[in-house]
Amino acid sequence: MDDVAQFFLLFEEWEVADDAAARAECCLGRTLDAYCEGTGRAPSPGEIDQVRQLRLLAADRLRAIRALAERTRRNARVL
């Protein structure tokens, strides 16, 4: 796979992962707000870990994009 195609694939994977993490973080935040206000339960350790894993996945995809960009930059021909 060429670098351009790989970039777009990685970017799409990052977007999906980042959106999932952001939605989960928002939901966790609402749950925590409700708990702090005395109107809901505390988030479970499993829920917190799931959100953390989603954010780690998104961060991993972003690192892959940065690594590809760096490799491409290093391999670019200079006129």
C-alpha positions in Angstrom: 0.0 0.0 0.0 1.4 3.4 -0.9 1.8 6.1 1.7 -1.1 8.2 0.5 -3.5 5.3 0.7 -2.1 4.3 4.1 -2.5 7.8 5.4 -6.2 7.9 4.4 -6.8 4.5 5.9 -5.1 5.5 9.2 -6.9 8.8 9.2 -10.3 7.2 8.8 -9.5 4.7 11.6 -8.4 7.5 13.9 -11.6 9.5 13.1 -13.8 6.5 14.0 -11.7 5.8 17.2 -11.6 9.4 18.3 -15.4 9.8 17.8 -16.1 6.7 19.8 -13.8 7.9 22.6 -15.3 11.3 22.6 -18.9 9.9 22.9 -17.8 7.5 25.7 -16.0 10.3 27.5 -19.1 12.5 27.3 -21.4 9.7 28.6 -18.9 9.0 31.4 -18.9 12.7 32.2 -22.7 12.9 32.4 -22.7 9.8 34.7 -20.1 11.3 37.0 -21.9 14.7 37.1 -25.1 12.9 38.1 -23.2 11.0 40.8 -21.7 14.2 42.1 -25.1 15.9 42.1 -26.5 13.0 44.1 -28.9 12.0 41.3 -27.1 9.0 39.9 -24.8 6.1 40.5 -21.0 6.3 40.4 -19.4 5.1 37.2 -18.0 1.5 37.6 -14.3 0.8 37.2 -15.2 -1.2 34.1 -16.9 1.8 32.5 -14.0 4.0 33.3 -11.6 1.4 31.9 -13.6 1.0 28.7 -13.5 4.8 28.1 -9.7 4.7 28.8 -9.2 1.9 26.3 -11.2 3.8 23.6 -9.0 6.9 24.1 -5.8 4.8 24.0 -7.0 3.2 20.7 -7.5 6.7 19.3 -4.1 7.9 20.5 -2.5 4.8 19.0 -4.0 5.6 15.6 -2.8 9.2 15.8 0.7 7.9 16.7 0.6 5.7 13.6 -0.3 8.7 11.5 2.5 10.8 12.9 5.0 7.9 12.4 3.9 7.6 8.7 4.3 11.3 8.2 7.7 11.2 9.7 8.8 8.2 7.6 7.4 9.9 4.5 9.2 13.1 5.3 12.5 11.3 5.9 12.2 9.4 2.6 11.1 12.4 0.5 13.5 13.3 -2.3 15.1 16.6 -2.1 15.6 18.4 -5.4 
